[in-house]
């Protein structure tokens, strides 16, 4: 006996899905990917138990559209690129982005500047603020990075304190360390036994 039919493909083709989402597992734990017709709009860290799924879906329905549905198909490209990044085969993302959840002005400039930080390189909060047009607004840049709805793809994990300290991270510092290890910024300190 088979389970219920997967209607997501038919709904996708009919245009009845405004926001599609899918949960992907990886070295940073479970990650929700959400997309509109314009592109990837949200990446959210859910943790090992996916406890944060419902609040993210509520946020998407309130801020974008109540027509939110799980649909693997629309997120195939984003999923593939994320898997390639986690395995070290991808250095930049090409998936189109929808900036609808980003506050306009300085916040948007900070995140656009962050998106241009190359793989394996880091920048300070002051450096990102300077790229966004105001090097003295490094605290505001930190706030903008903390509200990043597209972590990993807009690589706020590449922004560090001026002295090299990690700073904060939406997914937690261990996730930030994992992402920086993938990029070779931090040494992989996990011991291998021989």
KOLBABA-95712 format. One record per residue: residue in three letters; x, y, z of N, C-alpha, C, O, CB in turn. Coordinates in Angstrom, 2 decimals, padded with zeros to 5 digits. Glycine has a CB too. Layout:
<sekes>
 setor     n.x     n.y     n.z    ca.x    ca.y    ca.z     c.x     c.y     c.z     o.x     o.y     o.z    cb.x    cb.y    cb.z
   ala       X       Y       Z       X       Y       Z       X       Y       Z       X       Y       Z       X       Y       Z
...
</sekes>
This chain:
<sekes>
 setor     n.x     n.y     n.z    ca.x    ca.y    ca.z     c.x     c.y     c.z     o.x     o.y     o.z    cb.x    cb.y    cb.z
   unk  000.84 -001.18  000.00  000.00  000.00  000.00  000.88  001.24  000.00  001.79  001.35  000.82 -000.95  000.00  001.21
   unk  000.62  002.14 -000.89  001.44  003.34 -000.98  000.87  004.46 -000.13 -000.30  004.43  000.26  001.55  003.80 -002.44
   unk  001.71  005.44  000.17  001.30  006.59  000.97  000.50  007.57  000.14  000.15  007.29 -001.00  002.51  007.28  001.56
   unk  000.20  008.72  000.71 -000.57  009.72 -000.02  000.22  010.23 -001.22  001.45  010.27 -001.20 -000.94  010.89  000.91
   unk -000.49  010.63 -002.28  000.22  011.10 -003.47  000.96  012.40 -003.19  000.53  013.20 -002.36 -000.75  011.30 -004.62
   unk  002.08  012.60 -003.88  002.85  013.84 -003.77  002.24  014.85 -004.73  002.42  014.76 -005.95  004.38  013.60 -004.07
   unk  001.54  015.81 -004.18  000.86  016.81 -005.00  001.71  018.04 -005.28  001.29  018.94 -006.01 -000.42  017.24 -004.33
   unk  002.92  018.09 -004.70  003.73  019.30 -004.81  004.07  019.62 -006.26  004.11  020.80 -006.64  005.01  019.14 -004.00
   unk  004.33  018.60 -007.08  004.67  018.86 -008.49  003.49  019.50 -009.23  003.66  020.47 -009.96  005.10  017.54 -009.19
   unk  002.29  018.95 -009.02  001.10  019.51 -009.67  000.81  020.91 -009.17  000.46  021.79 -009.96 -000.11  018.60 -009.43
   unk  000.96  021.14 -007.86  000.73  022.47 -007.31  001.77  023.46 -007.83  001.44  024.61 -008.12  000.76  022.43 -005.78
   unk  003.01  023.00 -007.94  004.09  023.85 -008.47  003.75  024.28 -009.90  003.87  025.46 -010.24  005.45  023.11 -008.44
   unk  003.33  023.34 -010.71  003.01  023.64 -012.11  001.78  024.53 -012.23  001.67  025.31 -013.18  002.79  022.35 -012.89
   unk  000.87  024.43 -011.29 -000.35  025.24 -011.35 -000.13  026.66 -010.84 -001.00  027.52 -011.00 -001.45  024.57 -010.55
   unk  001.03  026.92 -010.23  001.31  028.25 -009.71  000.68  028.51 -008.35  000.59  029.66 -007.93  000.84  029.28 -010.67
   unk  000.24  027.47 -007.66 -000.42  027.65 -006.37  000.54  027.70 -005.19  000.12  027.93 -004.05 -001.39  026.54 -006.15
   unk  001.83  027.50 -005.44  002.82  027.61 -004.36  003.53  028.95 -004.52  004.20  029.19 -005.52  003.85  026.41 -004.39
   unk  003.38  029.82 -003.52  004.12  031.08 -003.53  005.50  030.90 -002.92  006.48  031.48 -003.39  003.34  032.16 -002.78
   unk  005.57  030.10 -001.86  006.84  029.83 -001.18  006.98  028.32 -001.03  006.17  027.67 -000.37  006.91  030.55  000.23
   unk  008.01  027.78 -001.66  008.31  026.35 -001.54  009.45  026.19 -000.55  010.36  027.02 -000.50  008.67  025.72 -002.93
   unk  009.38  025.11  000.24  010.48  024.86  001.17  010.83  023.39  001.15  010.04  022.53  000.75  010.11  025.32  002.59
   unk  012.05  023.12  001.61  012.50  021.74  001.77  013.57  021.74  002.86  014.33  022.70  002.98  013.06  021.16  000.42
   unk  013.62  020.68  003.64  014.61  020.56  004.70  015.70  019.60  004.24  015.43  018.47  003.84  013.95  020.07  006.03
   unk  016.93  020.08  004.31  018.11  019.34  003.86  019.00  019.08  005.08  019.17  019.96  005.93  018.89  020.12  002.74
   unk  019.56  017.90  005.17  020.48  017.58  006.26  021.91  017.69  005.76  022.20  017.36  004.60  020.21  016.16  006.83
   unk  022.80  018.15  006.62  024.20  018.29  006.25  025.07  018.43  007.48  024.59  018.25  008.60  024.40  019.48  005.32
   unk  026.33  018.76  007.29  027.25  018.87  008.42  026.92  020.01  009.38  027.45  020.06  010.49  028.65  019.04  007.91
   unk  026.06  020.93  008.95  025.65  022.03  009.83  024.29  021.71  010.47  023.64  022.61  011.00  025.57  023.36  009.04
   unk  023.87  020.46  010.42  022.57  020.07  010.95  021.49  020.22  009.88  021.80  020.37  008.70  022.21  020.90  012.19
   unk  020.24  020.18  010.30  019.13  020.35  009.36  019.00  021.82  008.97  019.05  022.71  009.82  017.81  019.83  009.97
   unk  018.83  022.05  007.67  018.73  023.40  007.14  017.48  023.49  006.28  017.29  022.69  005.37  020.01  023.79  006.33
   unk  016.63  024.46  006.56  015.47  024.71  005.72  015.88  025.64  004.59  016.52  026.66  004.82  014.31  025.30  006.54
   unk  015.50  025.28  003.38  015.68  026.13  002.21  014.29  026.52  001.74  013.42  025.66  001.62  016.50  025.40  001.07
   unk  014.07  027.81  001.46  012.77  028.26  000.96  013.00  029.15 -000.25  013.97  029.90 -000.32  011.97  029.02  002.06
   unk  012.07  029.04 -001.21  012.23  029.76 -002.47  010.89  030.33 -002.91  009.84  029.73 -002.70  012.80  028.84 -003.54
   unk  010.96  031.49 -003.54  009.81  032.07 -004.23  010.08  031.89 -005.73  011.07  031.28 -006.12  009.59  033.60 -003.84
   unk  009.21  032.42 -006.54  009.45  032.34 -007.99  010.66  033.15 -008.41  011.21  032.93 -009.49  008.21  032.81 -008.76
   unk  011.10  034.10 -007.57  012.27  034.93 -007.89  013.59  034.25 -007.51  014.62  034.52 -008.13  012.18  036.26 -007.17
   unk  013.56  033.38 -006.52  014.79  032.71 -006.11  014.77  032.32 -004.65  013.74  032.43 -003.97  015.97  033.60 -006.38
   unk  015.91  031.86 -004.17  016.07  031.43 -002.79  015.82  032.63 -001.87  016.44  033.68 -002.04  017.49  030.83 -002.54
   unk  014.92  032.47 -000.91  014.53  033.59 -000.05  014.90  033.37  001.41  015.02  034.33  002.17  013.05  033.82 -000.16
   unk  015.09  032.10  001.81  015.38  031.83  003.22  016.20  030.56  003.36  015.93  029.55  002.72  014.09  031.72  004.03
   unk  017.21  030.65  004.21  017.99  029.50  004.66  017.94  029.60  006.18  018.33  030.62  006.75  019.49  029.50  004.09
   unk  017.46  028.55  006.84  017.33  028.61  008.30  017.91  027.35  008.92  017.62  026.23  008.49  015.85  028.78  008.71
   unk  018.73  027.54  009.94  019.27  026.42  010.69  018.19  025.90  011.63  017.62  026.66  012.40  020.56  026.84  011.49
   unk  017.91  024.61  011.57  016.85  024.02  012.37  017.36  023.22  013.55  016.60  022.91  014.47  015.99  023.15  011.52
   unk  018.63  022.89  013.55  019.18  022.08  014.62  018.94  020.60  014.37  018.32  020.22  013.38  018.57  022.49  015.96
   unk  019.43  019.80  015.25  019.38  018.35  015.08  017.96  017.80  015.13  017.67  016.78  014.50  020.21  017.67  016.14
   unk  017.07  018.46  015.85  015.72  017.92  016.01  014.68  018.67  015.20  013.49  018.42  015.35  015.34  017.93  017.47
   unk  015.11  019.58  014.37  014.20  020.36  013.51  013.14  021.10  014.31  012.05  021.37  013.80  013.52  019.44  012.51
   unk  013.45  021.42  015.56  012.48  022.07  016.43  012.08  023.46  015.93  011.00  023.94  016.27  013.04  022.19  017.83
   unk  012.91  024.08  015.14  012.64  025.45  014.69  011.86  025.50  013.39  011.64  026.60  012.87  013.94  026.20  014.51
   unk  011.42  024.38  012.85  010.72  024.38  011.56  009.44  025.21  011.59  009.24  026.08  010.74  010.39  022.96  011.15
   unk  008.58  024.95  012.54  007.28  025.65  012.57  007.42  027.16  012.66  006.75  027.86  011.91  006.47  025.15  013.74
   unk  008.27  027.71  013.55  008.40  029.17  013.59  008.88  029.78  012.26  008.47  030.88  011.90  009.35  029.57  014.70
   unk  009.75  029.07  011.54  010.23  029.58  010.25  009.10  029.58  009.23  008.94  030.54  008.47  011.42  028.72  009.72
   unk  008.30  028.51  009.22  007.17  028.46  008.30  006.15  029.54  008.61  005.56  030.13  007.70  006.51  027.08  008.36
   unk  005.93  029.81  009.89  005.01  030.89  010.30  005.57  032.24  009.82  004.83  033.07  009.30  004.81  030.91  011.85
   unk  006.87  032.44  010.01  007.51  033.69  009.54  007.31  033.86  008.03  006.94  034.94  007.57  009.02  033.68  009.89
   unk  007.55  032.80  007.27  007.39  032.88  005.81  005.95  033.18  005.42  005.70  033.97  004.51  007.85  031.57  005.15
   unk  005.00  032.56  006.11  003.60  032.78  005.77  003.15  034.19  006.13  002.32  034.77  005.43  002.72  031.76  006.47
   unk  003.68  034.75  007.20  003.31  036.12  007.60  004.00  037.17  006.74  003.38  038.17  006.36  003.66  036.35  009.06
   unk  005.26  036.95  006.43  006.02  037.99  005.73  005.95  037.90  004.21  006.15  038.91  003.53  007.45  037.92  006.14
   unk  005.66  036.71  003.67  005.65  036.56  002.21  004.29  036.17  001.65  003.72  036.88  000.83  006.67  035.53  001.81
   unk  003.77  035.04  002.11  002.50  034.54  001.60  002.05  033.36  002.45  002.89  032.59  002.92  002.62  034.13  000.10
   unk  000.75  033.20  002.65  000.28  032.02  003.38  000.36  030.73  002.55  000.17  029.64  003.08 -001.14  032.24  003.84
   unk  000.65  030.88  001.25  000.73  029.69  000.38  002.16  029.14  000.40  002.92  029.31 -000.56  000.30  030.03 -001.07
   unk  002.49  028.49  001.51  003.81  027.88  001.74  003.61  026.37  001.73  002.75  025.84  002.44  004.45  028.37  003.10
   unk  004.41  025.69  000.92  004.25  024.24  000.81  005.61  023.59  000.59  006.47  024.14 -000.09  003.28  023.87 -000.33
   unk  005.77  022.42  001.16  007.00  021.66  000.93  007.03  021.21 -000.53  006.08  020.62 -001.04  007.09  020.43  001.89
   unk  008.15  021.49 -001.18  008.31  021.13 -002.59  009.79  020.96 -002.90  010.53  021.93 -003.01  007.67  022.19 -003.53
   unk  010.19  019.74 -003.02  011.60  019.43 -003.31  012.01  019.96 -004.69  013.13  020.42 -004.87  011.85  017.92 -003.24
   unk  011.09  019.89 -005.65  011.42  020.22 -007.04  011.96  021.64 -007.20  013.00  021.82 -007.84  010.18  020.06 -007.91
   unk  011.29  022.64 -006.65  011.74  024.03 -006.84  013.11  024.26 -006.20  013.82  025.18 -006.59  010.72  025.01 -006.27
   unk  013.46  023.45 -005.22  014.70  023.66 -004.49  015.82  022.73 -004.92  016.85  022.66 -004.25  014.46  023.50 -003.03
   unk  015.64  022.01 -006.02  016.68  021.07 -006.48  018.03  021.76 -006.71  019.06  021.24 -006.27  016.23  020.41 -007.78
   unk  018.03  022.91 -007.38  019.30  023.60 -007.66  019.96  024.06 -006.36  021.16  023.85 -006.18  019.07  024.80 -008.58
   unk  019.20  024.68 -005.48  019.76  025.14 -004.20  020.28  023.97 -003.38  021.35  024.07 -002.78  018.69  025.92 -003.40
   unk  019.55  022.87 -003.35  019.98  021.69 -002.61  021.28  021.13 -003.17  022.19  020.80 -002.42  018.89  020.61 -002.64
   unk  021.36  021.04 -004.50  022.56  020.52 -005.14  023.76  021.42 -004.83  024.83  020.92 -004.48  022.35  020.40 -006.67
   unk  023.58  022.74 -004.96  024.69  023.66 -004.68  025.12  023.59 -003.22  026.31  023.65 -002.93  024.28  025.10 -005.03
   unk  024.16  023.45 -002.31  024.50  023.35 -000.89  025.28  022.06 -000.63  026.27  022.07  000.09  023.23  023.40 -000.03
   unk  024.83  020.95 -001.20  025.56  019.68 -001.05  026.98  019.79 -001.60  027.93  019.29 -000.99  024.81  018.53 -001.76
   unk  027.12  020.44 -002.76  028.46  020.62 -003.35  029.34  021.49 -002.47  030.54  021.23 -002.34  028.35  021.24 -004.76
   unk  028.75  022.52 -001.85  029.52  023.37 -000.94  029.99  022.54  000.26  031.17  022.59  000.62  028.66  024.57 -000.46
   unk  029.08  021.79  000.87  029.44  021.00  002.04  030.51  019.96  001.73  031.31  019.63  002.60  028.20  020.32  002.60
   unk  030.53  019.46  000.51  031.53  018.45  000.15  032.82  019.07 -000.39  033.74  018.35 -000.78  030.95  017.49 -000.88
   unk  032.89  020.41 -000.42  034.10  021.09 -000.88  034.22  021.23 -002.38  035.27  021.63 -002.87  035.28  020.37 -000.37
   unk  033.17  020.91 -003.13  033.23  020.99 -004.59  032.68  022.31 -005.14  032.77  022.55 -006.35  032.46  019.84 -005.20
   unk  032.12  023.16 -004.30  031.55  024.43 -004.76  032.12  025.57 -003.92  032.15  025.49 -002.69  030.00  024.41 -004.68
   unk  032.56  026.62 -004.60  033.15  027.77 -003.92  032.24  028.99 -003.93  032.44  029.91 -003.13  034.46  028.12 -004.55
   unk  031.26  029.02 -004.80  030.30  030.13 -004.82  028.95  029.59 -005.27  028.85  028.57 -005.94  030.78  031.28 -005.76
   unk  027.91  030.30 -004.88  026.55  029.90 -005.21  026.06  030.68 -006.42  026.34  031.87 -006.56  025.61  030.10 -004.00
   unk  025.34  029.99 -007.28  024.80  030.61 -008.49  023.28  030.69 -008.47  022.68  031.32 -009.34  025.26  029.84 -009.71
   unk  022.66  030.06 -007.48  021.21  030.06 -007.39  020.72  031.51 -007.27  021.30  032.29 -006.52  020.74  029.20 -006.17
   unk  019.65  031.88 -007.99  019.12  033.24 -007.87  018.60  033.49 -006.45  018.09  032.58 -005.79  017.99  033.48 -008.90
   unk  018.72  034.73 -006.00  018.27  035.10 -004.65  017.09  036.05 -004.73  017.01  036.90 -005.62  019.42  035.74 -003.86
   unk  016.18  035.89 -003.79  015.07  036.81 -003.59  015.36  037.54 -002.28  015.41  036.91 -001.22  013.66  036.06 -003.55
   unk  015.57  038.84 -002.33  015.96  039.64 -001.18  014.75  040.18 -000.41  014.90  041.13  000.36  016.84  040.79 -001.63
   unk  013.56  039.61 -000.59  012.33  040.14 -000.01  012.36  040.21  001.52  011.68  041.06  002.10  011.17  039.28 -000.44
   unk  013.10  039.36  002.19  013.15  039.36  003.66  014.26  040.25  004.21  014.47  040.29  005.42  013.34  037.95  004.17
   unk  014.96  040.96  003.33  016.07  041.82  003.75  015.60  043.26  003.83  014.98  043.77  002.90  017.28  041.69  002.77
   unk  015.91  043.89  004.94  015.59  045.30  005.13  016.37  046.13  004.11  017.57  045.91  003.93  015.91  045.76  006.59
   unk  015.72  047.08  003.43  016.44  047.88  002.43  017.45  048.83  003.07  017.47  049.00  004.29  015.44  048.68  001.58
   unk  018.28  049.44  002.26  019.26  050.40  002.74  020.55  049.75  003.18  021.08  048.88  002.50  018.69  051.20  003.87
   unk  021.06  050.18  004.34  022.36  049.72  004.81  022.40  048.20  005.00  023.38  047.56  004.64  022.70  050.42  006.13
   unk  021.33  047.62  005.56  021.30  046.18  005.77  021.48  045.44  004.45  022.27  044.50  004.37  019.99  045.75  006.44
   unk  020.76  045.87  003.44  020.88  045.21  002.13  022.29  045.38  001.57  022.85  044.44  001.01  019.83  045.79  001.13
   unk  022.87  046.58  001.71  024.23  046.80  001.20  025.24  045.92  001.94  026.18  045.40  001.34  024.62  048.29  001.35
   unk  025.05  045.76  003.26  025.95  044.90  004.04  025.87  043.46  003.52  026.90  042.82  003.31  025.59  044.95  005.55
   unk  024.66  042.97  003.32  024.51  041.58  002.88  024.99  041.39  001.45  025.58  040.35  001.13  023.05  041.13  003.00
   unk  024.77  042.36  000.58  025.30  042.26 -000.78  026.82  042.28 -000.78  027.45  041.58 -001.56  024.75  043.42 -001.66
   unk  027.42  043.09  000.10  028.88  043.12  000.23  029.40  041.80  000.77  030.43  041.30  000.31  029.31  044.28  001.14
   unk  028.70  041.24  001.73  029.07  039.95  002.31  029.02  038.85  001.25  029.86  037.95  001.24  028.14  039.60  003.50
   unk  028.04  038.92  000.38  027.89  037.91 -000.68  029.10  037.89 -001.62  029.32  036.91 -002.32  026.62  038.16 -001.48
   unk  029.87  038.97 -001.64  031.04  039.06 -002.53  032.34  038.62 -001.86  033.39  038.63 -002.51  031.19  040.47 -003.03
   unk  032.32  038.25 -000.59  033.54  037.78  000.08  033.86  036.40 -000.50  033.04  035.49 -000.42  033.36  037.71  001.66
   unk  035.05  036.24 -001.09  035.39  034.96 -001.74  035.50  033.80 -000.76  035.81  033.99  000.41  036.68  035.10 -002.50
   unk  035.26  032.63 -001.27  035.42  031.37 -000.54  036.82  031.32  000.07  037.81  031.64 -000.59  035.19  030.15 -001.49
   unk  036.89  030.92  001.34  038.17  030.74  002.00  038.80  032.03  002.50  039.93  032.02  003.00  039.11  030.08  001.08
   unk  038.09  033.16  002.37  038.61  034.43  002.86  037.65  034.99  003.90  036.47  034.64  003.92  038.82  035.44  001.70
   unk  038.16  035.86  004.74  037.32  036.50  005.75  037.50  038.00  005.70  038.43  038.51  005.08  037.65  035.97  007.16
   unk  036.59  038.68  006.34  036.61  040.14  006.43  036.13  040.51  007.82  035.38  039.75  008.44  035.72  040.81  005.32
   unk  036.56  041.64  008.32  036.10  042.09  009.63  034.75  042.78  009.49  034.32  043.13  008.39  037.14  043.05  010.27
   unk  034.09  042.97  010.61  032.83  043.70  010.61  033.04  045.11  010.07  032.21  045.61  009.31  032.23  043.76  012.03
   unk  034.14  045.75  010.45  034.45  047.09  009.94  034.68  047.05  008.43  034.25  047.96  007.71  035.69  047.67  010.65
   unk  035.34  046.01  007.95  035.58  045.88  006.51  034.29  045.75  005.73  034.15  046.36  004.67  036.47  044.68  006.24
   unk  033.36  044.96  006.24  032.06  044.82  005.57  031.31  046.14  005.62  030.69  046.54  004.64  031.23  043.70  006.23
   unk  031.36  046.83  006.77  030.70  048.13  006.89  031.27  049.12  005.87  030.53  049.89  005.27  030.84  048.69  008.32
   unk  032.59  049.09  005.69  033.23  049.98  004.71  032.74  049.67  003.30  032.44  050.58  002.53  034.76  049.87  004.78
   unk  032.67  048.40  002.96  032.17  048.01  001.63  030.73  048.46  001.43  030.31  048.75  000.31  032.28  046.49  001.44
   unk  029.97  048.51  002.52  028.56  048.93  002.45  028.41  050.44  002.50  027.30  050.96  002.38  027.77  048.30  003.59
   unk  029.53  051.17  002.67  029.48  052.63  002.58  029.73  053.40  003.85  029.69  054.63  003.82  028.20  053.01  002.08
   unk  029.99  052.73  005.00  030.22  053.46  006.24  031.07  052.61  007.18  030.54  051.79  007.93  028.88  053.85  006.91
   unk  032.40  052.81  007.14  033.31  051.97  007.94  033.12  052.15  009.44  033.56  051.30  010.21  034.73  052.27  007.57
   unk  032.49  053.24  009.87  032.26  053.44  011.31  031.02  052.70  011.80  030.80  052.62  013.01  032.13  054.93  011.61
   unk  030.22  052.18  010.91  028.96  051.51  011.28  029.16  050.00  011.44  028.32  049.22  011.02  027.88  051.78  010.23
   unk  030.28  049.60  012.04  030.57  048.17  012.16  029.59  047.45  013.08  029.30  046.27  012.88  031.98  047.96  012.65
   unk  029.07  048.15  014.11  028.07  047.51  014.97  026.76  047.31  014.20  026.11  046.28  014.34  027.81  048.37  016.25
   unk  026.39  048.29  013.41  025.19  048.16  012.57  025.39  047.05  011.54  024.44  046.34  011.19  024.87  049.51  011.86
   unk  026.62  046.90  011.06  026.91  045.81  010.13  026.71  044.47  010.83  026.18  043.53  010.24  028.35  045.92  009.57
   unk  027.14  044.38  012.09  026.93  043.16  012.86  025.45  042.85  013.03  025.04  041.69  012.95  027.59  043.28  014.22
   unk  024.66  043.87  013.28  023.21  043.68  013.40  022.62  043.21  012.08  021.78  042.31  012.06  022.53  044.99  013.85
   unk  023.06  043.81  010.98  022.58  043.41  009.66  022.94  041.94  009.38  022.12  041.19  008.87  023.18  044.32  008.57
   unk  024.16  041.55  009.73  024.58  040.16  009.51  023.79  039.20  010.39  023.51  038.08  009.98  026.09  040.01  009.79
   unk  023.44  039.65  011.59  022.63  038.82  012.48  021.22  038.59  011.98  020.56  037.64  012.40  022.58  039.44  013.84
   unk  020.76  039.45  011.08  019.40  039.30  010.53  019.42  038.65  009.14  018.39  038.60  008.47  018.71  040.66  010.46
   unk  020.58  038.16  008.71  020.74  037.57  007.38  019.77  036.40  007.19  019.90  035.39  007.88  022.19  037.11  007.17
   unk  018.81  036.51  006.26  017.89  035.39  006.04  018.47  034.31  005.13  017.83  033.29  004.89  016.61  035.91  005.45
   unk  019.69  034.53  004.62  020.29  033.60  003.66  021.70  033.17  004.07  022.62  033.21  003.25  020.34  034.25  002.28
   unk  021.88  032.74  005.35  023.22  032.32  005.74  023.73  031.18  004.86  022.94  030.47  004.23  023.23  031.90  007.21
   unk  025.00  031.01  004.83  025.77  030.09  004.00  025.84  030.64  002.57  026.94  030.85  002.06  025.14  028.67  004.00
   unk  024.70  030.88  001.93  024.69  031.39  000.56  025.17  032.84  000.54  025.97  033.21 -000.31  023.27  031.28 -000.05
   unk  024.69  033.66  001.46  025.25  034.98  001.73  026.13  034.74  002.96  025.63  034.74  004.08  024.11  036.14  001.97
   unk  027.44  034.54  002.74  028.31  033.90  003.73  028.73  034.78  004.91  029.90  035.17  005.02  029.53  033.41  003.06
   unk  027.78  035.08  005.78  028.09  035.89  006.95  029.05  035.16  007.90  029.63  035.78  008.79  026.81  036.27  007.69
   unk  029.22  033.84  007.72  030.20  033.11  008.53  031.63  033.55  008.21  032.55  033.27  008.98  030.06  031.60  008.30
   unk  031.82  034.24  007.10  033.15  034.73  006.71  033.51  036.07  007.35  034.59  036.61  007.09  033.24  034.85  005.21
   unk  032.63  036.61  008.17  032.88  037.90  008.83  033.29  037.63  010.28  032.57  036.96  011.03  031.62  038.83  008.77
   unk  034.47  038.16  010.65  035.05  037.92  011.96  035.34  039.25  012.66  035.33  040.31  012.03  036.33  037.09  011.85
   unk  035.60  039.18  013.95  036.06  040.37  014.68  037.42  040.79  014.14  038.14  039.98  013.56  036.14  040.09  016.22
   unk  037.75  042.05  014.31  039.02  042.59  013.79  040.22  041.80  014.30  041.19  041.63  013.56  039.16  044.06  014.19
   unk  040.18  041.31  015.51  041.28  040.54  016.07  041.27  039.07  015.67  042.13  038.30  016.11  041.26  040.64  017.56
   unk  040.31  038.67  014.84  040.24  037.29  014.39  039.25  036.43  015.16  039.04  035.27  014.83  041.58  036.67  014.47
   unk  038.62  037.01  016.22  037.61  036.25  016.97  036.40  035.95  016.10  036.11  036.68  015.15  037.18  037.02  018.22
   unk  035.71  034.88  016.42  034.60  034.45  015.58  033.42  035.41  015.59  032.73  035.53  014.57  034.13  033.11  016.02
   unk  033.17  036.10  016.69  031.96  036.91  016.76  030.77  035.99  017.01  030.93  034.92  017.59  031.75  037.76  015.47
   unk  029.60  036.39  016.57  028.41  035.56  016.74  028.02  034.89  015.44  028.65  035.10  014.40  027.24  036.40  017.27
   unk  026.97  034.06  015.52  026.45  033.43  014.32  025.07  032.88  014.60  024.83  032.28  015.65  027.40  032.31  013.83
   unk  024.16  033.09  013.67  022.78  032.66  013.83  022.67  031.17  014.11  021.86  030.76  014.95  021.98  033.01  012.58
   unk  023.44  030.37  013.45  023.38  028.92  013.64  024.18  028.43  014.82  024.19  027.23  015.11  023.86  028.23  012.41
   unk  024.85  029.34  015.52  025.70  028.97  016.65  027.16  028.92  016.22  027.47  028.74  015.04  025.27  027.61  017.22
   unk  028.05  029.08  017.18  029.48  029.15  016.87  030.04  027.84  016.33  030.98  027.86  015.54  030.25  029.56  018.09
   unk  029.48  026.71  016.76  030.00  025.44  016.23  029.68  025.31  014.74  030.49  024.78  013.98  029.40  024.24  017.02
   unk  028.51  025.78  014.33  028.16  025.77  012.90  029.10  026.70  012.14  029.56  026.36  011.05  026.68  026.19  012.69
   unk  029.39  027.88  012.71  030.31  028.82  012.07  031.69  028.17  011.91  032.31  028.28  010.86  030.42  030.13  012.88
   unk  032.16  027.51  012.96  033.45  026.81  012.88  033.42  025.74  011.78  034.37  025.61  011.01  033.81  026.16  014.25
   unk  032.33  024.99  011.71  032.20  023.95  010.68  032.30  024.55  009.29  033.01  024.02  008.43  030.87  023.20  010.83
   unk  031.59  025.64  009.05  031.61  026.28  007.73  033.00  026.83  007.40  033.46  026.72  006.26  030.58  027.41  007.67
   unk  033.67  027.41  008.39  035.01  027.94  008.16  036.02  026.81  007.96  037.00  026.99  007.23  035.45  028.82  009.34
   unk  035.81  025.65  008.58  036.67  024.49  008.34  036.49  023.98  006.92  037.46  023.62  006.26  036.38  023.37  009.35
   unk  035.24  023.93  006.45  034.97  023.49  005.08  035.75  024.34  004.09  036.25  023.84  003.08  033.45  023.55  004.77
   unk  035.85  025.64  004.39  036.54  026.57  003.50  038.03  026.64  003.75  038.74  027.36  003.04  035.94  027.94  003.63
   unk  038.53  025.92  004.75  039.96  025.92  005.04  040.44  027.13  005.81  041.65  027.34  005.93  040.72  025.82  003.78
   unk  039.52  027.93  006.33  039.91  029.12  007.12  040.38  028.70  008.49  041.34  029.26  009.03  038.73  030.11  007.24
   unk  039.71  027.71  009.07  040.11  027.15  010.36  040.65  025.75  010.11  040.14  025.03  009.25  038.92  027.14  011.38
   unk  041.67  025.35  010.87  042.15  023.98  010.71  041.11  022.99  011.21  040.36  023.27  012.14  043.48  023.79  011.46
   unk  041.08  021.84  010.58  040.18  020.79  011.02  040.83  020.11  012.20  041.77  019.34  012.04  039.87  019.76  009.87
   unk  040.33  020.41  013.40  040.95  019.91  014.62  040.36  018.60  015.07  040.77  018.05  016.09  040.83  020.92  015.71
   unk  039.39  018.08  014.33  038.81  016.80  014.71  039.87  015.72  014.49  040.39  015.53  013.39  037.50  016.48  013.90
   unk  040.17  015.04  015.57  041.25  014.05  015.55  040.83  012.83  014.75  039.69  012.38  014.82  041.64  013.63  016.98
   unk  041.76  012.31  013.99  041.56  011.05  013.30  042.47  010.02  013.94  043.67  010.27  014.10  041.81  011.18  011.77
   unk  041.93  008.90  014.28  042.76  007.88  014.94  043.35  006.95  013.89  042.69  006.57  012.92  041.92  007.07  015.97
   unk  044.61  006.61  014.10  045.30  005.68  013.19  045.93  004.56  013.96  046.55  003.68  013.36  046.35  006.40  012.36
</sekes>
